Amino acid sequence: MMRRHTTLLTGCTALALALGATACGGDPVSAGGGDKELGGQTVTVAGVWSGSEQKNFQKVLDAFSEKTGAKTQFVSTGDNVSTVVGSKIEGGNAPDVVMVPQVGVLQQFAKKGWLRPLSPTAQQTITADYAQVWKKYGSVDGTLYGLYFKAAHKSTVWYSPEALTQAGVKPPKTYDELLKAGHTVSDSGLAAFSVGGQDGWTLTDWFENVYLSQAGPEKYDALAAHKLKWTDPTVVKALTTLGKLFKDKQLVAGGQKEALNTDFPGSVEKVFGPKPEAGMVYEGDFVAGVAHDQYGKSIGKDADFFPFPAVDGGNAPVVSGGDAAVVLKDGKNAKAGMKLLEYLATPEAAAVWAKAGGFLSPNKKLDLASYGDDVTRATAESLVGAGDSVRFDMSDQAPAAFGGTKGAGEWKLLQDFLRDPSDPKGTAAKLESAAAKAYQD
């Protein structure tokens, strides 16, 4: 089960955009002529994107076609990228390039021997134009296989400027100020936070931001690799911190029960929909896409964000997700696929989607003026400016059985914790038990 928050809901044009969509490859799209470098060759690209994201990525592929003469074909895999790609390889029909939305899946592909190491040209560009951390997340056992083309900034708290102004609240800088501001918003007549607890991944994101700020990046890395147990006091402390918010009925719209019946799109609706129930919703930069596309909100005016605040004197966290382009060994046109990766590594390619919206690039050389609005520009600047302090979504680094499966592992246990946050130690023990089994498997 793949989690789609880092990708599918960025700039969506439909509320759900069919989380289980398994559509929708298209006819090969051709631009340019046969006299160019890759004239007459077709590059097949597989990825989770559908809807507006697929259309915007196609613009990037069209620009590649114009430049090289290659044709391109995009195939939408739906959620389970590894299963779909594995079956295509077995059937002798492997795509040339896959856009992989999880570090864990990239590692899995590399360990199965499916991937080609990136070309020297792509490696040089990544070394020069990206923070080292993105190279690390694209590498397995010291070999660079993945180029992070699209990123998500998952340390953004979105709010209704009208609601905060009415309450006389300014965007907070610390977690304690966040809770205090929340109570002031609540006193003015709206709940403070809309929490999308029906989707367990939203709760992992809450935890990761608190943990990264409170425990620091070294402990975060150790927990992500399961070199630190989930029973560690730092985990119990982060759960205790989160539990204060979860159990406060003034802060959570509708209380815990309603939060557990609210999915991610519904949590955005409670803040930016026609009948607002809360002033703020925490999630990644992709909230803006739903607020704009579904509810017509002007980003920066009717909907804005502040960075997830620092916890207990730590640094403000920057948690990210992202989609990495990899080249499959078994693709019929892997050499042309590698040329596509070399193109995707350039600011020129990133600028195509940046102009279309619903996109962030970790490429330091991309001119911020390429983004279409000030808020997206600010999120991009924050992501790039964080440099090597960015940490990839922890649950996306875990085996899917623990960090990415509905009704199981971390998703379910954090939902249970939202339902009853009274025993952080007990929850930590259950998380450790589930993690130990998943990492062993």
N, C-alpha and C positions, 0 to 999 in steps of 0.2 A: 504493500500500500504506500503510494507516494503521497507526500504532503504537498499541497499545491500553493501554500501561502506565499512562497517566495516568487511565484511566477504567475499563476493563472489569474490572480485577482488584481494584478497591477494594471490599472487603467481599464478595468473591464467595462464592457458596455451592457452586460446583462448581469442581473443580480447574482446568480449562481455561476453563470457561464459553465454550467454542467460540470461539476467537479469530477464526474466520472466520464467525461467525454472521451470517446475513443476514436473520433472521427479521423481525419478529414484530409487526407493527402490531397494534392491537387494535381492537375496536369502540369508537366514541366513548364516552367516559365522561362522564356528565352528573351535575351536582349543582346545586342552586339552581334558581330558577324563572325564567320568562320575564319577570317584572316587574322584574328587576334590569338594571343598565346594559347588559350584553352578552347579555341573554336571547335565546335562539334562534340565536345565532351559534356557529360551530364554529371553533376554532383548531387547526390541524394543526402538530405539532412533530416534526421529524426529528432523530435523534441516534444515536450509536454504541451507546448503552446497551442492555443486555439483562439478563435474569435479575434478580437482587436490585436492581441499580441502576435498572433500568427500573421496577420496582415502587415503589421509594422515590421516584423522580422523579414517578411518577404520583400519589403522595400530595400532592406540591407542586401538581401540576396540579389535583387535586381541591379543594385549598384555594382555588385561584384560581377554580374553578367556583363554589364555595360563596359566594365573595365577590362575583362579578360576574354569575353566571347563565350564563356561556359554557360550551359543551361543549368538550371537548378530545379530540384523537386523537394518540397518539404512534406514530411509525413508526420502527422500528429499521433503520438503514441498513447495518449491518455495517461493515467496516473502511473501505471507500473512499468517504468522505463526498462528496468533490468529484464523483466520477463519478456516483454515485446522484442527488445533487441536480441536477447538470447535465442528466441525462437526464429528470428530472421537470420541470425548467423547459422543456426542449425539447418535451416531450410535453404542455405546457399544464396540468400537474398539480403545480405548485410548492407545497411546504409554506409555511406562513406564517412559521414560526420554525425555525431550525436551531441546534443546539448543536454548535459547531465546536471540535474538540479540538486544533487546531494554529494557531499564529500565522500560519504560512505559508499555510494554507488560507483563513483570514480575509482575508489580504491578496489572495490570488488572487480570491476572490469579489468583493471591493471593486473590484479593477482591471477585472473583467469587467462591472462596472456592475450587479451582481445585488442590492446591499444598499441598504436605506434607512438614512440617518443616524438615530441615536437621537433620540427626542423631547426637547424641553427639560426635561421632568419627569425622564426617565431620566438625562439628562446632569447635572442638578443633584444628584440623589441620588448618582451615582457620584463627582462632584467632592467632595461633602461627606463621604462615608462610606467611600471606598476610598483607599488609597495611590495617589499619582500614577502609579506604575509600571504599575498595572493599566489606567489610562486610556490610557497610552502603547501598551500591547500590544493594546488594543481599537481603536486609531485607525490610519487609513491616510491619509497626506498631510494630516494635521491635522484630519481629520473622524472623529468617534467613531461607530463602527458596532457595537462588540461590548461586551457586559456579561459579565464573568467571574463566573459564578454558582458554579461548583465548582472548587476548586483541589486540587492535590496538593503535598505537601511532600516534596521529593526529596533532602533532606539529612539523612536519618535512618538510623542504623546499628542494626539490630535484633539482639538477643542473648537467649540463654538465661540468666536470672539464676543458675540452678543451675550452669551451666557456668563462669561467671565467678567465682562464689563459691567453687566447688571449686578453681579455679586461684589463688584469692586475688587476683583482678584487679578493679580499680575502673574504671568507664567513663573512657576517656582524653580528654584535652583537646586534644592535638596529634597530628598525623599520626605523628610519631616515636614518641610514647607508644602510638599505636594498633598500630604494628608490634611494639613491645616487648611490649605486652599480648598480641598475637597469638602471639608465640613462647612466652610463659608458658602460655597456654591449650594450645598444641600440646604443650608439655612435660608437661602434665597428662593427655594421652591423647586429646584431640580435635583435629582440625584447627582452625585459627583461623577461616577464612572459607569460606563456601560461595559460589561465583561462578557465576552463571547465564549463561555465555558463549555458549550455543547461541542465545540471543536477543541479537542484536547491540546492541539499544537499552540493555541493562543496562550494557554497556561504555562507551557514550557518556555515560551518567549518572556512572559512575566518573570518566571524564575531565573532565567539566564541573565536578564538585565540586572536584577537585584544581586545575583551571585557574582557576576563579573565586577560590579562596582564595590561590593562589600568584601569579597574574598581576594580580588585581584586576579590579573591575567595568568599568573603561574599556576595558581590553584585551579582556575577555570580550565586550563589546558590539561592538567592532571586528571580532573574529573571527567573531561570529555574523552580522554583516552582510557578511562577506568583504571588509572594508576593510583587514584585516590578513591576510597570507598564512599558511597553515598551516606554512610553512617558517620562520616567525619563531622566534627562540631561546626565547621563552616557551612555545611549543608543544612544542618538543624537550625542554625542561626538565620540563614536566608529564608527557610520555610517559616520560621517564627515571624520574621519581618513581613513576609507576604501574607501570613495568616491574619495579622492585625488589620490589613485592608479587607481581606476576604470576609471576615466575620462582622465587619462594621456595616450594619444595615443602612446607616446614613450615607455610606460611601458607594455601595454597589446598587445599581438600579434594580429594583424588584427583589433585592436580597439574593442569597445564594441559590435558592430554588429556581428563580427566574434566570439567573446567570447561566445555570446548567441547561436551561431550555433555549438559550440564545446562541445562534451560530455566528460566525464572523461577520457575514453581510448584515445580519440582524443587529449586531452590536454597533455597526456604523450607522444603521438606520435610526437607532435610538438617540443618536446625537445629531445627525444631519438630515433625518427624514422629515416628513410633514408634521409629525407630532413628537417633538423632542422630549425625551424622558431623562436625559443626562447631559452634562456639560462637556465631558471628556471621554475619549476612548483611546486606550493604548493599543497600538499595533504599528506595523511598518509603514514605509512611505506609500505603499499601495492603497492605504486608506483613502488617499487623495483621489485615486481613480474612481472608487465607488462613490465618494461624496460628490464628485463632479459629474460622472456619467449617469448615475442613478437619480441624484437629487438636485442636479443643476447648480451645485454650489460653486461659487467663484473661489478658487484656491488662493489664499492670501487675504481674502476679504470675508467670506462667509465661513471658511474653514482654514485653520492654521495649525501649526504644531510648535511644540517646544521640545528640546532634547530630553530624553529620559533622565531624571535628575540623579545626582550623586547620592549614594547611600552611605551613611555613617562615616563621612569624611573621605571616602574613596574618590576615585576619578569618575566622571560621568561615563557610563558605558557606551561603547559602540559595537553592537552586535549586528552581524550581517548575514545575509543569505546570498546565493548567487547561482548562476548557470554557467557551467564550464563546457567549452567546445572541445571534443576529443575526436581523434581520427581512428577508425577501426582498421585493423590489419586486413580483415576479410572483405572490405569494401571493394567493389569492382573498379573504382576510380579513386583510390586512396591518395594518389599523388596530387590530383586536382583538389581533393579534399584538404590536403595540407596547404595548398595555395589559398583556399578559402580561409583557413585558420590564420595564415600570415596576414590576410586582409583584415579579418576580424580583430586582430591585435592592434590595428592602427586607429588613431583618433578619427580619421576620415570615415571609417565604418561606423564607429560609435555615434558620430555626429548625425548620421542618417536617422537613427532611431531616436536620438535625443530630441531632434526637431519634431518628431511625430508625437512625443510624449509617452508617459508611463514607463520610464526607463531611467536607470542610473548606470554610469560606467565607472569602474575603478581605475580607468586609464588617466594618469596624471596629466597627460598631454592634451586631453580633450578640453577645448575652450569652453568655459562655463557659459559663455554667450550662446552656445549651441542649444541650451535648454530653453524651453518656451515660456517659463514663468519664474518669478523670483523665489517661490517656495521650493520648487524642484531644484533650482540653482543652489539654494541654501542647504538642502539635504545632500546634494552631490558634493558640495564644498566640505560639509561636515564629514562625509564618508572618506573622501580623498585626504582631507586634512588630518584624519585620525592615524594615517600611515600604518605602521606595524602594530599599533595598539588595537586595531580592528580584530575582533574574534568572530569566527564563523559560528553560526547557529549550532549550539551544542548537540541538540537532538538530531540534527542532520548529519552529525559526525558519527552518531551511534549506529549499531546494527538496527535495521528497521524493526525487528521484533521488540526492541526496547524503546527506540526514539521516534518511530514513524508508523505505528499501527493503531488504527481506531479500535477502541475498546480493550486495549492491552498496554502493558508496560507503563512508561512514563505518562503517556496521555491519560490513561484511565486512573492511575494512582494520584495524579494531580487533580483530576476531576473529583475523586473521592475526598481529597484534601480540601478542595473548595467547598464541598458539601459539609465537611466537618473538620475545621482547621485546629481542633483542640489538642492534637497529639503529633507535633512535628517530629519527635523522635521515632514514633511508631511508623510514620509515613516514610521517614528516611530509611528505616530498616526494610520496609517493603520495596522501596526503590532499589536498594542494594541487592536484595534477593533477585529481583527481576533483571537488573543489570548484569549480575554475575552469570546468570543463566544465558542471557543473550550474547554476552561477549565470549563466553565459553563455546557456544554453538558456532 
